[in-house]
Amino acid sequence: MQTPLSWLAGRYSLDTRAVRLAALVSVVASIAIIVTGGIVRVTGSGLGCTDWPMCTGETLAPTAEMGLHGAIEFGNRLLTGALSAVVGWVIITARLQKEPVPSVLRGAWAQFWIVVLNAIVGGVTVWMRLSPYVVAAHFLAATLLLTAAVYTWHAACADAGAEGDAPATGAPLPPARCRSLSAALVAVTAVLVVVGTLATGSGPHAGDSSDVQRMPFDWTVVTVVHGVLAAAVLALTCCLLAALPREGFGAARGKTVLFLAVVLAQGAVGLVQSLTGLPSLAVVLHLLGSALVWVGVLQVHLTLKRPDPGAALPLAGAAPYSAPDEAART
């Protein structure tokens, strides 16, 4: 049975630049939805619209009496609509390639279903009157969307050779130790993000009034654990950078250095906000940093899962490169 997309694909095609641009825009939009969600919370606008999917029981949009809080919350909902349009465009551009790439299509459709999930969780957040557990789930769903967006972007760029010429047959894989370190880095960063939601849920910014319940954790203890995990991420990043060969792995080393810089900047913002009583601007910047940290660690990990496009190929007749065997060293 022919679908509208297959009908379009039979008549039109788009070049790889279209899908790369659409995928990049979806990454930016996914980051924006995280940041605007933080703005809703720190401005106390979480219940600016008192119902969902309508803003009130009678109106879709906020009324003048609802003031700035209603406008901020409704603006965040409108951004979800814009995000849906962007994801739809990613799906269309991926399908209208002359030779559609399965990984790009999978990532694009995953984004669609996660947007649906995130909208539902957002509605439950309003119905549950900003329960901190549901708010945390809403943030994690947004982070899951960002994960799918980064995966799609990376797959689109890798297929098109956007980060250099596509790796030829025989290009070396990064050493196994580096790939293991990157997997551990993703795992610890994921725990760091989850613990960050506990710090948020037990902190002062409830999203509306002070009557909204908070998580029953000691904020100071959770913050210290969060800081220890951040230090672990920093240490793992340094270990990975030291383990990566200096020759032939420029893309992987470059992304690791950039990720290290983002982690250091995020740590500085986190320290400032903890010492200054969590000012709203610092909280929003920390949320932006959280999204950038997650994008960075995924980029490092995805780059290390395949041959480095900047890696030098072995000379004709020479034995192909392989990582030194750890057992042989000892």
Secondary structure, DSSP 8 states (H G I E B T S, - for coil): ---HHHHHHTT--B-HHHHHHHHHHHHHHHHHHHHHHHHHHHTT-TTSS-SSSSSSSS-SS--GGGHHHHHHHHHHHHHHHHHHHHHHHHHHHHHTBSS--HHHHHHHHHHHHHHHHHHHHHHHHHHTTS-HHHHHHHHHHHHHHHHHHHHHHHHHHHHHTTTSS---TT-----HHHHHHHHHHHHHHHHHHHHHHHHHHHSS--SS-TTS---SS-HHHHHHHHHHHHHHHHHHHHHHHHHS-SSS-HHHHHHHHHHHHHHHHHHHHHHHHHHTT--HHHHHHHHHHHHHHHHHHHHHHHHHTS--TT-----TTS-------HHHH-
